[in-house]
Amino acid sequence: MPIDIDAAARALVDARRTGTRLDALPEGVRPGSEAEAYAVQDAIAKTLGPVAGWKVGAPGPTATPARAFLHADTIFVETDELPASLFHVIGAEAEIAYRFGRDLPPEAGPYDREAVLAAVATMHPAIEIADTRFTVFGAVDAHSQRADQQNHGVLVIGPGLTDWRSLAPMTQPVRLTIDGSVLHDHIGGNSAVDPVRLLVWLANEGARSLGGIKAGQVVTTGSCTGTDFVTAPTRIVAEFPGLGSVALAIA
């Protein structure tokens, strides 16, 4: 039996706006499939306003990716401090993000790897904070988490690099420092391995129901460091040698 998509979207939007946490989505509004989870996401997108960006990731190099739209209120450009009151939990992730300089409308596809990269304007170091509208992070079913923008809290992006073509994201060094302690310092680390594969999937499939990737949107491509849960006050620094760095204090 189909769920009430609008009721599910209202519950998650209200939780985001009020800070009230849900133990779970009630029976009858809880998505039971990927299609229903994305339908809830899309309904939330239409409530919160224009899509300003995307997060996309995959658990392995050949796994089907998953996406979540991002709206402007949760994307911060070169912002070095945010209040702890924005968050229920703080899951720090170092990521590589791409800002697109031209539209990739679904009707003009399919797009190959080079066509997608040709639409990219800048590449950015980024910090995503994983968060949840549910009482306990990760305790609800996977479809409910997908509907909840795949556990998105905020995205902070650092300065954009226009001369990014020489960088190889699969062998990109990354360092994540929390409160002065280095937690991760390695090469690569993205579970999807190749983030460009994620961009191609997003352009051809993932973004289709919301009009495709548009100029000005930023796409972050999954954590290179896993998720480290921290408590405020804290200072998070993500460094990608050759690409740049981004820092965020949560006070």
C-alpha positions, -999 to 999 in steps of 0.1 A, spaced: 0 0 0 15 34 -9 25 56 19 14 92 25 44 110 9 32 145 19 27 135 55 62 120 57 77 152 42 58 174 66 70 154 96 107 157 85 104 194 76 87 202 110 115 183 128 141 202 109 125 236 115 116 231 152 144 209 164 120 183 176 133 147 171 113 118 158 117 83 173 106 70 138 83 79 110 48 65 118 34 35 100 17 46 69 42 74 62 74 54 65 90 47 31 93 11 23 114 14 -9 141 36 -25 114 51 -48 93 61 -18 123 75 1 132 97 -29 96 108 -33 97 120 3 130 138 -4 115 155 -35 85 166 -15 108 181 11 128 199 -16 97 215 -29 88 227 5 122 241 15 128 260 -18 151 257 -48 178 230 -48 211 246 -41 233 215 -42 235 177 -37 253 151 -17 260 118 -35 278 87 -23 281 49 -26 292 22 -2 316 6 -27 332 11 -61 304 -7 -81 275 0 -57 245 20 -69 250 56 -56 225 74 -34 218 111 -34 202 138 -13 193 174 -24 207 203 -3 190 236 1 206 270 6 200 272 44 224 243 50 253 253 26 279 276 40 307 291 18 339 298 36 321 300 69 345 294 98 320 292 128 285 279 134 265 276 166 260 242 183 223 249 185 221 240 148 228 204 155 214 174 173 246 153 166 278 164 150 293 139 126 324 154 110 333 143 74 360 156 51 348 157 15 356 168 -20 329 190 -36 324 203 -72 305 235 -82 289 233 -116 292 262 -141 266 250 -165 233 231 -165 231 194 -173 194 191 -181 182 154 -181 166 157 -215 200 165 -231 216 134 -217 229 108 -212 262 124 -202 295 107 -203 324 113 -178 340 140 -199 307 159 -205 301 160 -168 336 172 -160 333 198 -187 304 213 -168 324 217 -136 336 252 -128 355 247 -95 366 220 -71 365 226 -33 376 211 0 345 206 22 333 195 56 299 179 58 283 176 92 261 145 94 230 150 115 195 135 119 159 145 125 155 113 145 162 108 182 191 84 177 215 87 147 214 56 125 187 38 145 159 40 120 156 20 88 177 29 57 148 42 37 138 67 64 174 79 66 174 83 28 142 103 31 158 125 57 183 138 32 206 109 39 215 123 74 226 157 61 232 184 86 253 212 69 279 215 42 308 240 46 328 245 14 362 261 12 377 282 -16 372 269 -51 400 258 -73 396 266 -110 427 248 -121 416 214 -108 420 191 -138 455 180 -127 441 166 -94 433 129 -91 406 125 -64 412 88 -61 448 94 -50 441 128 -32 458 131 2 434 141 30 439 150 66 411 156 92 420 173 124 397 177 154 407 201 182 443 199 171 445 161 170 449 144 136 423 117 133 429 108 97 459 113 74 458 91 43 453 89 5 419 86 -10 395 71 15 361 76 -3 341 43 -1 329 49 -37 366 51 -47 360 73 -78 339 104 -70 335 113 -106 314 81 -112 291 96 -86 288 129 -105 280 110 -137 253 90 -120 238 121 -105 237 139 -138 221 110 -156 198 95 -129 200 109 -94 190 145 -101 165 138 -128 133 141 -107 143 176 -95 154 190 -128 190 178 -131 222 195 -121 221 232 -126 247 259 -129 257 272 -94 249 240 -76 275 224 -55 278 186 -53 297 169 -25 309 134 -32 310 115 1 333 113 30 370 106 26 375 100 63 343 82 75 322 99 102 337 111 135 311 122 161 323 150 182 308 174 208 308 211 209 328 232 214 350 218 187 372 229 157 373 207 126 399 211 99 398 192 66 430 195 45 434 183 9 470 192 -2 470 207 -36 433 214 -34 431 235 -2 416 234 33 385 243 52 380 248 89 349 250 110 345 259 147 312 248 163 307 268 195 
